[in-house]
Amino acid sequence: MKLPISRLNHIIELGTVSTVPSRTLGGSRQKFVPTQTLHCAIYQRSQSQQYALVGTALADTTVVAVRSQYHVDKQLKVRFKDDSTIYDILAISRDESHTTARYDLLTLKATKKAGATNG
């Protein structure tokens, strides 16, 4: 996949969500804990691809392109820099070409806002 380096103009944080104590009656809350930061590009789908996804589990997803990272897996959560929405990684499309500049496509689905309580 060819991608100009100038398109990598967004920053995402990869990490986990952990339960931390709080001062509220609930006693704890969920907090995003970043472990890695990557530059990414928003991958635009064509109009026909958008229509094909209507009514499927991938209908409200976002696809981002990142430099190939073999330690990125589906257990990690994603958050865009300066945004509180946490995303699950639904799919990772790895670039299997043997070029020096390889890009993986991550399919993301929003789960919840960081700091939101369960229930």
Secondary structure, 3 states (H helix, E strand, C coil): CCCCHHHCCEEEEEEEEEEEECCCCCCEEEEEEEEEEEEEEECCCCHHHHHHHCCCCCCCEEEEEEECCCCCCCCCEEEECCCCEEEEEEEEECCCCCCCCCEEEEEEEEEEECCCCCC
